[in-house]
Amino acid sequence: LRARVVAGTPYEQLTVGVVKERKERERRVAQSPESVALLVKKGFRVVVEQGAGADSLFGDDAYVEAGATVASREEAWGAHFVTKINPPTREEAKLVGDRTLLAQINPSKNTELVAQLAGQGATVFALDMIPRLLSRGQTYDTLSSQTNIAGYRAVVEASHAFGRFFAGQMTAAGKVPPAKVLVLGCGVAGLAAVQTAKNLGALVSAYDVRPVVREQVESLGGSFLSVEYEEDGDGGGGYAKEMSDGYKAAEQAMLTEAVADADIVITTALIPNRPAPTLVKAETVARMRRGSVIVDLAAQNGGNVEGTVKDSATSTPNGVTILGYTDLESRLPTTSSNLFGNNVAKFLLSVGPQTTGRQGEYEIDLEDDAVQGMLLVQAGATREPQAYVAPAPPPAQKDEAAAEAPPPEWRKYARDATRLSVLGGCLLAAGLSPDPKLAAMLTTFSLAGLAGFQAVLGVPPALHSPLMSVTNAISGMTAVGGIMLLPALAARPRGASQLLGAFALLVSSVNIAGGFLVTRKMLGLFRRPDDPKEYFSLYGAPTGLFLAGLAALSATGRAGGVGVAGLASGVLCIAAV
C-alpha cells in the first residue's frame, strides 16, 4: 500500500484510507458509508480505521456492508490516498509519507505543515482551496457544504437558548409574538440561517456588505437591511472584503438600532485568516432585551461580537446569551460527514476522467480547473494553486432600436386614422353593389367574426391546443357545401363540381370526426382522478328529438326548418369554442 501513485493508475490498484479525527470537539469523519459505497462501486479499495465513524453514528459494520475493510490505524494511514477533515498534526503528517493527502489544510496559516509534507515528497490536495467561482466545483466544495450546516445549526442552538416560540401564536391563554431574527453576513451560512429561521416562523431580516445578495435574502422570505453609504463589499471569489472606515461608521449606526430591536442575532462575517470584523459592540449588546440570544459563527477568529468567548456560552449583565461555539458542524455529525464524504469522493473520482476522458483511471491533469486550484503539493514540489478566472461575459450588443429616438406621439394616431380611412373606403365600395343582400351578408359576417374573436379571447392559454382541434372540427362544416353540390337523385356524382363536392364532403367528415375525437382526448389530459364522471351521451336524446322534428317539418312542406337548423348550428359552434 505504501507505493506512490503513478499517472494513469486504474482504480482497482488504489486504496483510500479513512482515518479517525482526533481534534477536540470533532465528531465528523472524512468518509461515510454512503460515500465509501460510491468509491467501492467505481473500483477503489477502502480501508477504514477501526472506530473512525463512531462519533458520527456510523458503526464499523456499516462500513463493512458498504464494501470497506476495517483495519488498524497504521493500515488506514498507509493507504495510497488518506482522507481527512482537519489538517493533520506534525506526527500524523509523518504517517502520510510520500503518498497523497486530501484534507482541509488552510495553507496560508499552516506553512510549516505544508513544508513538512513537501519535504516528505507527498502530494496534497487542499480541499478548502476549491475555486469558488467554478460551477462544477460546487460538487466538491467542502466549505460550502459544512458552513451550510453551521448556519442551520446556529438557528437550532439559538432556539434552544431562547425562551419563546419562533412563530407567533394566538391562543385562548394569550398572544405570543413571533421572534425577530437578525442575520449579519449572508454567505452560505447566513443564507442557511435565514431559511431555517423563516421556516420556523420568525420575522427575519439580514444584512451584508455585498448588495448583490439582497435578492437571495428576499427570495428566502427575509428583508434586507441597507447602509446609506456607497461602497461595494464584494471581495471576489465568493468572499467579502474589509470595508473602509467611513462605511464602518455608517454600518455601526444602522446595526445599533437593528440589533437592539432583534430577539436573536446570528453573525457569520468571517474573512479567511483575518481577525473577524467587530459588528456588534458591547454597548449595543447592552441595549438588547433580556432573554435575547446571539450566536457568533466567527468565534474561531475572535468573533463579530464584543464579549464572545470561543467554544462557550456566556451571559451578559443584562441577560443576553452569547454562544461562541466553533463546532456547530460536529453537532450534526451524521449529515456533515455524509456531505463532506460525498464532496471528497466525487472530487477523487473526477481527477483524471474529467479531462482525459479515461474512466476508471486516476491521473493528475493540471488542465482540470478543480485540480489546478486544490493541488498544493505535487510529489514534494510546492506549488501555488492558480485562481480560477471565470469566463468573461460576452460583450453587450448595442440595441440600435433602443438607441434611436422614440417616434413622435402623433404617428400612432395617424396610423390608426389611415386604417380607418381604408376600411371606410371598402365599405363605401361595397355599397356600390346593386344587390342589397351583400350588405346584409357583410353585417352577419362581421358580427359573427367579432363574436368568435371574443369567445376565443376568453379561452385560457392552457386550453389553446384543444381549442385548435375543436376549431378544426367546426371548420369541417364545409361538409354542408359539399352536400349541396351533390346530385339530389343520382347515386354517383358527375361532372367536376359534383366530384369536388364529394371530395369536400369526405375531407370535411374526417375533420369533423377527428377534430372532436382529438379534442376529447386532449381535454382528458386535464382531468383528475377525483373529477366527477361526465355523461355526454345523454345529449343524444335532445339531438334525436330535434332531428325528428326537422324531418316532420320537412315532410309537411314547411320551409322554416332550414332557418331553425342554421340558427341551432351556429349557436352550438360558438358554444363549443
N, C-alpha and C positions, 0 to 999 in steps of 0.2 A: 504493500500500500504506500510505501514511503518514496516512491519514484516520482520525479517531476513530470507533470503532464506535458506532452508534446502536441504540436498542432495537428488538427485533423484526427483526433483520437475518438473512436467510437464510444458511445455511452456505456456499452457493456463492459468496457475495460476500466471504468472510472467509478470511484466510490465517494459518496457525500457523507461527511461526518456531522452529527448534530450533538453539540456539547451542552452541558448544563451551565446556566448563567449563575454566577456566584456573587454578583454585585448586591449590596444591601438593598432590601425592599424590591428586588427584581423577581417577578413571578412568571415572566414570559419565557418562551423557548423559541428558538430560531426556526424550527420546523414542526408543524403539527402533523398528526396522522393524515389529514386531508392533503397537505402539500407533499408529504412523503409518498403517498399513493400516486400522485401525479409524476413524480420523478421515477418511481419504480416502473410505472407503466411505459415510460419512454425508454427504459433500459438501464438507468443508473442503479447501482447498488447503494444502499443507505445503511449506515451504522449509527445507532443512537446510543449515547451514553446512558447507562442504567440510571433511572430516576430523573432523566433530564426534563421530562414533561409533567412531573408530579405536581408542581405548584400551579401549573396551568390546567390541572384536572385531566391530564392525559396519562393513562396508565401505560406501562411497558407493553401490556398485552395488546393495546390499541395500535401501537407501532408495529408489533409483530403481525397483526392482522392486515395492516396496510402494506406489508411486504418488506419491512426493515428487519435488521438484525440488532438486537440489544446486546451491547458489549461493554467492556471496561472503558474508563476514561482515556487511557492511553490509546486504545484502538480507535475511539472516536476522533481524537486529536491527530491520529496518524493517517486519516483519510486524504485522498487527493484534494478534496475541497472541504474546508472547515467552515461551517455556517454558524454565525454568532450574532447577537443583537448589539451588545455593548462592546466598546474597544477592549481588547484583551489586556491583561496585566503584563508586566515585563516577563514574569515567569510563564504565563500562558503563551505569550508570543514565541518563546523558545520552543514550545511544543509544535508550533506550526512548521518550523524548519524551513525548507526551501519550496514548500508546496503553496497552495492557493487559499487565501482567506477572504471570506465575504462577510463584512460586518460594517456597522456604523462606526467610522474611525474618527471623524472630526479632525482632519489632518492639520489644520492651522493651529489647533490647540495642543495636539499630541505629536509634536515634531520629533521628540526623542523616540517615541514608539515607531513612527514611520521609518526613522533612520535605522532602528534595530531590525525591523522586518526586511528592509532593503539590504542590510549587511548580511542577513541570513540567506539572501538570494530568493526570497519569497515573491509571490505575486499577490497583490492586494487589490480588491475591488472595494472602494469606499461607497457603501450603499447610500450614504447621506449626501453624495455628490451628484445625484441624478440630475440631468438638465431639466429644470422645472418647466421650460418652455417647449420641450419636446413632447408632442401629443402622445406618441407611443410610450414615452417614459412614464406616463401616469400609471401604467400597469405595474411598473417596478418601483414606484415611489413609496418607500417605507415611511418617509417623513409624513407624507400626506395621510396615509392610512392610519398612522399612530396618533397624529395630532387630531384627526377627526374623532377618534375615540376619546382623547383627552377633553375635547370640547363637550362631548356628550356627558362624560363622567363628571365634569365640573358642575353641570346643572344638577346631576343626581346628588352630589355632595352638598350643594347649596340647599337643595330641598330637604336634605336630612337635618341640616343645621337650622333651617328656617322654621319659625313657629306657626306658620299658616299654610293654607292651601295655595297653590299657584293659580288655579282657576277660581273665579268668583262664584259665589253661590247665594241664592236667596231661599231661605228655609223658614219654617214656622218658628224655629229657635232664634233666628236672627239673620242678618246680612253679613256675608264675608266678601270683602272687596278682592279683586284679582291682584296678584303680586306684580310689582313693577320691576322688570329686569332690564339692566343696562349692560351691554356687552361692549367693551373697549378693545378694538382690534378685530378686524373682520377678515382674517386669513381663513385657513381651513378650520382651525379650532374655533374661531369666533363664529363662523357661519354655522358650524355644527351646534354650538351653544344656542344661537338664535333659533334654529329649527326646533331643537329639543324643548326649550322654554316655551316657545309658541305652541307646540303640540300639547304641552301640559296646561295650557290655558292662560299663561301670563301675558301681560302687556309688555311687549319687548321693543326696546329701542337700541340702536347700535351706533358706533362712531368709529371711523378710521381716517387716517391722514390721506388715504387714496380715494378720491371721489368716485373712481370707476366702480367701486364695489357697492355703490348705492343701489343699483338695480338688483344685485344679488340679495341684498338685505331685504328690499321691498318685496321681491318675489317669494321670500320665505315668510312674509307676513309681518316683518318688523318695520319700524320707522327709522330713518337715517338722520342723524344729527350732523349739522354742518358748522364749520368755523368761519366767521366773517373775515377771512384773510386769504388772499390769492397766492396759493403755493401748492404744488402737486407733490405728494409724498411717495410716489412710485419710485422705488429704487432699482427696478429691473429684476428679472428672474423670479418674479412672484413675491418679492420681499418689499418691505417699506424701508425708506431711508430716514436718517436722522434729520429733523426739521430745524429751521432757523430759530433764533431767539424770539423774533417778532411773532412768528407763528405759535411758538410755545406759550407766549404770554396770552394771546387771544384764545388759544385752546384751553388754557387753565381757567380762564374766566368762564368759558362755556361749561366746562366739565364740573366746576364747583357747584353750579346750580343743578346740573343733571344728576350728579352723584347724590347730592343731598335729597333729591326727590325720589331716588330709587330705593327699593327694598333689598334687591340683590344686585351686586356688581360683579361682573366676571371680566377680568383683564387678561389679554392674550398678547400684548405688544412685546415682541421679542425680536431683537436684531442679532443674528448669529455672531457669537464670540465677542459681543459688546455688552457693556452693562445695560440692563433693561431700563428704558426711559421711565422716569417717575411721572405717572399720570394723576395719581390721587395723593395729595399731601395730607399730613396729619390733621391740619385744621379743617380740611374738607371732610375727613372721616368723622371728626368731632361734631359735624353738623348733621350727620345721618341719624335716623331714628333708632331707638333702642330695639334690638332684635334683628337689625339688618345684618346681611351676610356679604362678605367679599371673598371671592375665590381668585387667587392670584396665580395664573398659569406661568408667569415669568419668574417665579420664585427662585429657580435654579440660577438665574443671572442677577440676583439682587432684588427682583420684584418690581412691579409697577406701582406698588402702594407703600407708602411710608408706614412702617410697623409690621410688615410681613416678616415672618420667621420661617426659614426654609424647613420643610417637612414637619410643620407644626400647625396647630390650631390655637390661635390666641384670641383674647377678648380685650377690647379697649375699655377705658373707664366709663364710656357712655353706652356700653353694652353691644358694641358691634363685633361680630365674629369674623376674623380674618383667617382664611385657610391658605396655607402655603405649601400644599402637597406637590411633590415632584414625581410621584409615582402613579399618576392617575391612569396611565395605560395599563399598569400592572394590577390595578383594581378591577379590571375586566380582562383577566389573563387569557381566557379561552378565545374570546373574539380577537384580541390583539395578536395572539400567536397564530391564529388561523390566517389573518390578513397579512401579517409580516411574512409568514412562511410562503404564502401564495406569491407575494411580491418577489421573494428571493428565487423561488423555484421557476417562475416564469422568466425571470431575467437569465438565470443559468441556462435554461432551455433555448434562449434566444441567441446566446453567444456562439456565433458561427452560422447556424441556419438562417438567421435574419438577413445576412448579406451574401454568404456563399451559396445559399440555396441547397446545401447538402444536409438533409435531415438526418438526425441521429449522430452527428459528429460535433465535438466541441473544438472550436478554433477561435482564437482571439484575432479579430479583424478591426483595425483602427478606422476603417471606413464606416463602422457602426457608430452612430452618434451617441448611443447609450453607453457603449463600451468606452468610447473616447472620453466621455465625461466622468466615468467612475473608475477607470483604471489608474490607480495611484502609484503602484509599483509593479513593474513587469520584469520577472526573472532577476530581481535585485537592482534593477535600474529605476531610480525615482524619476517620475515624470510629472509634469504639471498638466492636469486634466484641462482640456480646452473647453471653454464655454461654448455651449450650443447657441448658434445665431439663427433665429427664426427667419425663414424666407421673407424678403421684403414684399409688402403687398404690391400688386400691380398698380402702375401709375393711373391716377384717376383720369378718365377720359372727359374732355371738355364737352359739355352738353351745349351744342350750338343752338338748339331750340330755346334752352333756358337763357342763353346769353343774349338772344335777340330781345328787343324792346317789346313789351306786350302790345297787341293791336289796339287801336282806339275803340272805345266802348260803342260808338255808333255803328261799327261794322257788323255786329251781331244782329242789330235791328234791321240794318239794310239787307242782310242775307235773308231774314225771315220775310221781309216785305217783298223781295224778289220772288220767293217761292209762292207766296200768296197770290201775286200777280199772275204767275204762270198757271196756278190752279184755277183762278177766276177765268182766265182766257180759255182753258179747256172746257169749263162748264158752259161758257157762252157758245163755244163751238158746238157742243152737244145740243144746245138749244136751237141751232140752225136746222136740226133734223126735222123733216115733216112728220115723222112717226111719233106720236105723243107717248107711246109705250116706252121709248128709250129713257125718258126722264124718270118714269116710274121704276124701271129696272135698275137705273143708276142709284136711285134712292134706296131701293131694297138692298142692293149690293153694298152700298156704303154703310148703312146701318148694321147689316149683318157682319161686315168686317170689323166695325167698332165693337160690337157685342162680343165677337170671338176674341178680339185683342184683349178686352177687359177680362174675359174668362181665363185666358191663358196667363195673363199677368198675375192672377191671384194664385197660381199653382206654385207650391214650394219647390225650390231648386232640386231637392232630393227626388221629386217625382217627375222630373223632366223626361227621363228615359221612358217610363210608362206612358207619359203624355204623347211622346212621338209615336209610340206603337198604336195607341188608340186613334191618334190623328190619321195614321196610315189606314186604319180600318174605316174611318169616316170618309177618307178620300176615295175609298172603294165604292162610294155611292154613284160613281160614274157608271156603275152597272145599269142604272136606270136608263142612261142614254143609250147604252148598248141594246137594251131590251126594245127601246122604241125604234131602233133601226132594223130589228129583225122582222121577217115577214109574219103577218098575223095568221096566215093559213098554211103556208108551205112548211114542210118538215125540215128542209135544208135551206140554208141561206144561199142566195145567188147574187152575183154582182159584187163589185168592190166594196160598196157601202155596207151591204149586209155582212160580208166577211169581216170587215173591220169592226162592225158591231158585235159579231160573235166573239172576236178576239178580245175586245174590250170587256165583254161580259165575263169571259174566262179569267182574265187577269184581275179584274175587279173582285171577282169571287174569292180568288186567292188572297187578295189584300184584306177583304172583309173577315174571312175565317182566320187567316194567320194573324192579322193585327189584334183581334180580340183575344186569341189564344195566348199570344206573346204578352199582351197586357196583363192577362190573368196570372201568368207565371211570374212576371216581374213584380207585380203587386204582392204576390205570395212571399217574395223575399223579405218584405217589410212586416210580415205577420209574426206575432209572438205566440209561443205555445199556449199561453193563457188567454189569447184573444177569443171572443165569442165566435161560434160557428156561423157561417153565412148560408142562407137558403135562397139563393138567386133563382133556383129552379121554379119557385112559386110564382115568379113573374111571368111564367109561361101561360098562366090562366088568363090574366087580362089581355095578353098579346093574342091568344087564341080567340077570345071574345071579340076583340077589336077587328081582327081579320074576318071573322064570321059576319060581323056587322057590315063591313065594307062589301063583302060578297052579296049580302042581302040587298044593299043599296044598288049595287051594280045590276042585280037581277031585276029590280023594279024599274030600271032605266033612268034613275036619278043621277045627275052628274055632280052633285055636291060632294060625293065621297072622295073624289080626286083631291079637292082642296083640303078637306079634313085630313086626308092621309099625308099631304105635303106638310101641313102645319105640325102634325104629330112627329113626322120625321125630323123636321128642323129643331123642334124643342128637345127631342131625345138626343140629337147630335150635340147641342150645346150642353145639355146636362151631362153627357158622357165626358166631355172635355173638362 
